[in-house]
Amino acid sequence: MSNYAGEPKRRGLALTIVGAVMMLVLAPAAFVVGTVFGVKGAVDLVQSAPMVTSGGSVPMSAGQTRDIYAYVGASSSDSGIETDSTLGDSVPACKVTSPSGADVPVSSATGNTSWTRDGGRYGSAGSFTAQEAGDHAVDCGSASAIVPDGDQASEAATKAAWGIGGGLIGATIIGILGLIMLIIGIVKLVNSGKERSQFRMQQQMGQWNNQPRW
């Protein structure tokens, strides 16, 4: 508390505290929340996608497209979607057979996307479109495979990307606003500190001048 009546108040302290909290607490929290919600949505889709053992079959309707993610090895990651440039030739080639016994063309995989599920990593091995309805056999050698619907695979990737991207954008906006508030708060604190010091000096000089001279 000031010893001088009318001394200017300290300004900017609240802005400084709020700005620091936004930068150090709210911005990271926004990123984490956005990422968690996005990844959770992708994980739910990954977990619900059908899986077949080598030579197993998956039901298809005519014109339906499915992606193929073949097992490439163990993974310590939680279920989800990742981009892995190290997959290379480790992804086995897969072939698909229609209900009538005809070979179904499998298009080449694009990108380096991998799915992780139940302790395993599954690399993108391509996609295929059913020409007839019925169970289609998927053979990836000795590897099992996840065979999500094409729309399901796209939705999972979109959920993961939007979750991480949205969290990053939100964190950036909150962080920038927090930084602006922090700077303004510090400037106000410094200026008010100078004003308070000048006021005290003036008060002290006034008291000295008012002392009787002998």
N, C-alpha and C positions, 0 to 999 in steps of 0.2 A: 504494500500500500504506500502511496506517495505521501511525503511529509509536506508537500506544497499544494495548496488549494488551486484548482484550475489546471493542474498539470495534464498535458495531453495523454490520452489513453494509448495503451499498446495496441497496435492494429496488425492484422495479418496472421495472428497465431492460429486461429481456427482454420483459415484457408491453408496454411502450411500443414497442419495436422491432417485435414481432409485430403489434400493432394497427395501426401505421403501414403495414406491408407489406400487411396485409389491405385497408386502405382505399385505398392508392395503387396497388397492383399487382394483387392477387387480385380485387378487386371489378370493376375495369374489364376484366380478363381474362375473368371469368365472363360479363360482358355481351357481349363480342366473340365468345367461343366459342359462346354460345347463339344469337346473331344469325347467325353464319356458318353453323352447322348448319341452322338453320331456313330461312334464305334459300337455302342450297344445295339443300335438298329442294324448295323452290318453283321454283328455277331449272331443276332437272332436269325437272320437270313442264312448265314453260313451253316448254322446248326440245323436248320430245318430243311436244307437242300438234300435230295436223295443221294445215297452213296451205294455203289455197287462194287462187289468183289470182282476179280478178273473173270471176264466172261459172263458176268451177271447182267440182268436185263432191267430196263427202266421203261415204264409206260409212256407212250407218246401219242399225240393226236396228229393228224395229217397237217403238215405245214409248221408244226412246232419246232422251235430251235432250242437246243441245249448246248451249254458249254461243257467242256471236259477239263477237270483238274485232277491230274494223276499224281499218285503218291510218289514223293521223291526222297523221303527220309523223315527222321524224327525232328521235332521242334519243341523248344522250351517256351515258345510264345503262347499266349492265350489265343483262343479262337478269334479269328478276324481276317483282315485282308492286308497284304503287304506288297510292296514292290521290291523284287529281289533280282538284281542284275547278275547274281552269281549262279542262277539256275542253269543256264547254258544248255548243254546236251544231256543234263541229268534227267530231264523230263522224258519219260518213255513215249514212243509213238503209240497211238491208239487207233483201233479200227472198230467200225460199227457195222452190225448186220441187222437188216430189217426182218420183220416177222416172216416174210416170204423167203428169206435166205439170201437176199441180194446185198451186195456191199453198198454201204451208204458213204458218200464222200465226206471226208473230215477236212474242214478248212484249217489252214495253218494258224497257230496261235499268234496273236499280236500283243506286243508288250511283254513285260516280265512280271506279271501279276501272279502272286501265289496266295493260296488260302491256307490258313492253319486251323486245325480242328482236332480235338481229342489227342493232343500230343504229336500230331503228324503234320507235315507240310505237303501241300499239293500244288504242283506247278501247272500253269495253263498249257494244255495239250491240243487246243483247237476247239472247234464247234461243229455241229452237224444239224441238218434240218431233215425231219422225217417226211418222206414222200407218201407214207401210208400210216394209218393208225395201227397201234398195237405195241407189243413189247419189243424193244430194240436191245440187242446184246452189245455191250461195250467191253472190248478186250484191250487192255493196256499191258499185255504180257503178264507178269506176276504181280503187277501193282493194282491196288484198288483205286477207285476214282470217285470224286464228287461230281455229280452231273446236274447242276442247277439249270432251271429254265433260263433262257437268254435274257428275258426281262428281269428275272430275279437276280441274275449276276450283275446286270447293269445297275439295278436299284441298290444292291449291296455296296458297290463301288461308289455310287453317288452319295449314299448315306455317310459313308466313311469320309469322303472328301468334303462334303458340306459340313459335317460335324467339326472336323479339324479346321477347315477354312473359316467357318463361322466363328469358332472359338478364338481363332487367331485375330480375325477382324475385330471382334468385340473387345478382346484384350488390348489390341492396339489403340482403339478409340478411347477406352477407359484410361489406358496408360498415358496417352497424349493429353487428355483433359486433366488428369492428375498432375502431370508435369507442369502444365500451364498454371494450374491453381497453386502448385508448390512454389513456382517462380514468383507469381504475383504476391503470395503470402510472405515469402522471404523479403521481397522488395519493400513491402509495407512494413514488415518488422524492422528492417534496417532504417527506413525513413522515420518511422515513429520513434525509434530509439534515438536518432539524431535530434528530433524535435524535443523529446523529453530531456535529453542532455542539455540542449540549448536553453530550454525553459528553466532548468535547475540552476544553470550558470547565471541566467538573468536574475533569478530570485535571490541567489547568493550575493550577487553584486548589489542588488537593491538593498538587501539587509546590511551589507557592509557600508553602503553609502548613507544609510539611515542611522548608523551608529554615531553617537555624539563625539565631537572632536574636542580634545582637551588641549 
